[in-house]
Amino acid sequence: MKHRGRSHTTLTDTAKEVVTVLEKIPGVKMIAPGIIDGKRNASKRHITAVFTTAGMELIISGQGVQKVAVHTTANSLSVFRTLAESKSLSHFSFKHRERMPGR
């Protein structure tokens, strides 16, 4: 699996938990962390998946909000389901929506 910007962007502790699980899921081609926005309450942890043509973008909130792009070779919905069923992420709430051109 290819990580874009290895030392370019760091991950929040909350996003690290999610990326650790993502790295074990077959069909994940690349994980690209995005900018961290520090405006979030740490008591609630949410993951929202926005499905795109390349895979999905995860909006992970905990200490802050961070977007993580996930490019997949497999069906991105099945990758998201596997992520949501992970026992180590049971303390997160999961939502999803679609943002695909032409649909």
C-alpha positions as CSV (number, residue, x, y, z in Angstrom):
1,M,0.0,0.0,0.0
2,K,1.2,3.4,-0.9
3,H,1.2,6.3,1.6
4,R,1.1,9.8,-0.1
5,G,3.1,12.4,1.8
6,R,4.7,10.1,4.4
7,S,6.2,12.8,6.5
8,H,4.1,15.6,4.9
9,T,1.0,15.4,7.1
10,T,0.6,13.9,10.5
11,L,-2.4,12.0,11.8
12,T,-4.4,12.8,14.9
13,D,-4.4,10.1,17.5
14,T,-8.0,9.3,16.5
15,A,-7.1,9.1,12.8
16,K,-4.2,6.8,13.6
17,E,-6.6,4.3,15.1
18,V,-8.6,4.3,11.9
19,V,-5.6,4.1,9.6
20,T,-4.2,1.2,11.5
21,V,-7.4,-0.8,10.8
22,L,-7.5,0.4,7.2
23,E,-4.0,-0.8,6.5
24,K,-5.1,-4.4,7.2
25,I,-8.1,-4.3,4.9
26,P,-7.5,-5.8,1.4
27,G,-8.4,-3.6,-1.5
28,V,-7.0,-0.4,0.1
29,K,-4.6,1.1,-2.5
30,M,-3.5,4.4,-0.9
31,I,-4.1,6.4,2.3
32,A,-3.6,10.1,2.1
33,P,-4.0,12.2,5.3
34,G,-5.3,15.7,5.0
35,I,-5.3,18.9,7.0
36,I,-6.3,18.8,10.7
37,D,-9.0,21.2,11.9
38,G,-8.9,21.6,15.7
39,K,-12.5,22.6,16.3
40,R,-14.1,19.5,17.7
41,N,-15.2,18.0,21.1
42,A,-13.0,15.1,22.0
43,S,-15.8,13.2,23.8
44,K,-17.6,12.2,20.6
45,R,-15.9,10.2,17.9
46,H,-17.4,10.0,14.4
47,I,-16.4,8.6,11.0
48,T,-18.2,9.9,8.0
49,A,-17.4,8.3,4.6
50,V,-18.0,10.3,1.5
51,F,-17.8,8.0,-1.5
52,T,-16.0,9.3,-4.6
53,T,-15.0,7.8,-7.9
54,A,-11.5,7.0,-6.6
55,G,-12.7,5.4,-3.3
56,M,-13.8,7.4,-0.3
57,E,-12.8,10.3,1.9
58,L,-13.1,9.7,5.6
59,I,-14.0,12.6,7.9
60,I,-12.6,11.5,11.2
61,S,-13.5,13.5,14.3
62,G,-12.2,13.2,17.8
63,Q,-9.7,15.6,19.3
64,G,-10.0,17.5,16.0
65,V,-11.4,16.9,12.5
66,Q,-9.2,15.3,9.9
67,K,-10.0,14.2,6.4
68,V,-8.3,11.0,5.1
69,A,-8.5,10.1,1.4
70,V,-8.7,6.3,0.8
71,H,-8.2,5.0,-2.7
72,T,-9.5,1.5,-3.2
73,T,-9.2,-1.2,-5.8
74,A,-12.1,-3.0,-4.3
75,N,-15.7,-1.8,-3.8
76,S,-15.3,1.2,-1.4
77,L,-18.6,0.4,0.3
78,S,-17.4,-3.1,1.3
79,V,-14.1,-1.5,2.6
80,F,-16.2,0.9,4.7
81,R,-18.4,-1.9,6.0
82,T,-15.3,-3.9,7.1
83,L,-14.0,-0.7,8.8
84,A,-17.4,-0.2,10.6
85,E,-17.4,-3.9,11.8
86,S,-14.0,-3.7,13.3
87,K,-14.0,-4.4,17.0
88,S,-11.2,-2.0,17.7
89,L,-13.3,0.9,16.3
90,S,-16.5,0.0,18.2
91,H,-16.4,3.3,20.1
92,F,-16.9,5.3,16.9
93,S,-20.2,6.1,15.2
94,F,-20.3,5.6,11.5
95,K,-22.2,7.5,8.7
96,H,-21.8,7.6,4.9
97,R,-22.9,9.7,1.9
98,E,-22.1,9.8,-1.8
99,R,-20.4,12.5,-3.8
100,M,-20.0,11.1,-7.3
101,P,-20.3,13.1,-10.5
102,G,-23.0,12.0,-12.9
103,R,-25.1,10.2,-10.4
